[in-house]
Amino acid sequence: MWRVIYTGQRPHNENIALDRIMLDLREDGKIPSTIRFLQFKPECVLIGYHQAVEQEVRLEYTQREGIQVGRRITGGGAIYFDETQIGWEVIGSTEDFGNLSYEELTKKICTAVAKGLQKLGIRAEFRPRNDIEVEGRKISGTGGVFEGKAFLYQGTILMDFNVERMLKSLQIPVEKLTSKGIKSAEDRVEWVKRALGYLPPKEEVFEAILQGLKEELGIKYAWGELTEEELRLLEEMKDYFASDEWVYHVKKAPEDMEMLYGIYRCPGGTFRVSAKVDTRTKLLQQVIINGDFFVKPQRLIYDLEAYLKHTPLQDVEKRIRQFFEGRQWEALNLRVEDFLEAVLFPLRKVEGIELGIEKKRLNNIIASIGGGLVENLQKAKVMLLPYCAKPRWCDYRHLDDCGECGGCTVGDAYRLAYQKGMIPITITSFELLRDTLLWCAQNGYTYVGHCCYEFYEKRYEIFRRASEEGAKGVLFDIVGTTCYSLGVEEEEKAYHGEFTVELDLVKEDLYKTMAVKEDVQVEVQKQETRFDFSPYLVDFKPSYYKKPKAVPTPQEDRTRTSMQKEVFLGEATIGDKVVSYSEALDLLARWIKEAERPTIVLGPLVFWDFGEKELQEKARAVRELIEKVGKFNVKVLPDYRPKLKKYDPAVEMDPPNPHHAVLHGRHDLTLLVGVHCYRTDFVIRLLDKHTDTKIATLCGLYGHPTAHLSTSFTDAEKIEELIKRL
């Protein structure tokens, strides 16, 4: 007979203490197998057993908001609990279920809880590795821990949910903190109130889950209470589970040690590894492994750390494989290769010693991705530079080019890249980084990049994806106060390319490491591009606007041709539908006629005259289109430097805030022409987020399916076809 108890709303430390107590007492046979329901009060964030608080929780936010932080006895990732959420737990013996494996037990219990939710009318089902979902949206995250033959398996049920508060409490990538990001997070999560249209009494939810557990697990149960021994032990242990000793117990690197750091992610979780290496003898002295994975037994990680002490670097792989040979262990979606890659990741930095990097500066190398450090540096074809390392006064700060004036380390890096026969690109936004990495993958290019550790960790997936598709690379740290250390607001500015603080490259280390790559035989000379205002559109120049030293050239789009190919669907798109040019132009003509306040945005490719006949003809056709329509509000986007509010939204767009100009004129149709593709994607996203305007693009390359309407390879002839329809 199983016991069912509801321990009510308790502080997180008491609930966690009860988890430990009941697991131990179940192992000793002093309590029956138990199903437990619980709630937390006050709200809290709980991190997994192997995680470090500082890496998972926005402590400045939780402390300000009075959200407590605790540590579970189970593995897995950080979760947010408000006072409405329900926790469920199964504390039993593996013998009750025929000694199932961890993975099999996970599936059986989660299927049982899903079946219970189905009884409420919620279409829940188990989703590997350890979630319960409703039509693809997560309603319960789960995880467990084993102690001998006893186990504790637990999960949450989202009753009603404050997604924004959860995102701000956890170290979530900053784009998810925007209104669009919060909406996206809500689309990935389900809760009982939304699923049913009302919030049922928690007792009704308890009973439904119990029925699911009874039917799937084949058990009988009766409601009960905590025993006197459980209550006595709770009183003794609750203070410990509220202490820093417990909450912050994950091992940190000793302050007197120089450690190498690395992060590795896989389907089974995230590893954060610190390694102490004697670089003179090439000996791994100590390794510390943290993360959000589930392993059985829990001490497996500590045993592995001990086993690897004082191992020669060349023997690390062999020792890890030896450790797992014949050892009884289980995990969710983890392989020996995952532990191997996680530990080797920071050790690859040791090759930097051979290149002249001082031991204490090895962590200036963030990662060597997809291969050894020296090998990747020798093969490097592309150099990625962060815009935030350029001076704020620089005309090139928000361009992917550089004037090489000698005023910053980015210019030095550009000259070094040309010397080594590499392609330097300034990364001005996350979208541009994503596209550039995929472009490197498609062409088989290895890259050398620069960013901060926080950026690499939060954008890990795009680096991993690029590596899987063929783009190996080396990443170097940057110097200065990053957006991540200045809070959420600065993170969001950086994501959009608006961060104004100046950082710096580690120039000395870059030059030392790149010395391993031979100089090109003939130094690459930058081709000077001459430009002036287009004679067809110069009269739309704002009166205050002065010709800058640099503007985005046609070449910026052409170097990304392979990046844009992946979005190409056909001649034109209307929403999700692929259509012909004729159909798209017919609809666009109708939209223009029906619009009360249409606007046309003139980008650098038509606003400037680069002496290219095709673009000159396109600018002429755009002028004819403006005159034919008569009612267009003309906005120029002549370059991509932030205007910092020093502009007139009636005639110009501010690149980081293109929606301001549309909102200013209450425009109901926005037509983009001559805007570079990577910037067009950014404008579409901002307009879609902040305005109700229809968005159409006359793209010179592969089109923009995220717009309401888009044509591809739009030249002067196609614009003239549009004019005929007006």
Secondary structure, DSSP 8 states (H G I E B T S, - for coil): -EEEEEEEEE-HHHHHHHHHHHHHHHHTTSS--EEEEEEESS-EEEE-TT--HHHHB-HHHHHHHT-EEEE-SS-S--EEE-TT-EEEEEEEEGGGGTS--HHHHHHHHHHHHHHHHHHTT--EEEETTTEEEETTEEEEEEEEEEETTEEEEEEEE-SS--HHHHHHHBT--GGGGSHHHHHHHHHHB--HHHHHSS---HHHHHHHHHHHHHHHHT--EEE----HHHHHHHHHHTTGGGSHHHHT-S----TTS-EEEEEEEETTEEEEEEEEEETTTTEEEEEEEEES--EESTTHHHHHHHHTTTEEGGGHHHHHHHHHTT---EESS--HHHHHHHHHHHHGGGGGGGGT--GGGGGGEEEEESS-HHHHHHHEEEEEEEGGGS-TT-TTTTSS-----SSSHHHHHHHHHHHTT-EEEEE-SHHHHHHHHHHHHHHT-EEEEE--HHHHHHTHHHHHHHHHTT--EEEE-EES--GGGG-HHHHHHHHHT------EE-HHHHHHHHTTS---SS---------EE-TTTGGGS-TT----S----HHHHHTTHHHHHTT--SSEEETTEEE-HHHHHHHHHHHHHH-SSEEEEE-HHHHEE-S-HHHHHHHHHHHHHHHHH---EEEE----S--TT-S-TTTB--TT-HHHHHHHHT-SEEEEES--HHHHHHHHHHHHHH---EEEEE-SSS--TTSSEEESS--HHHHHHHHHT-
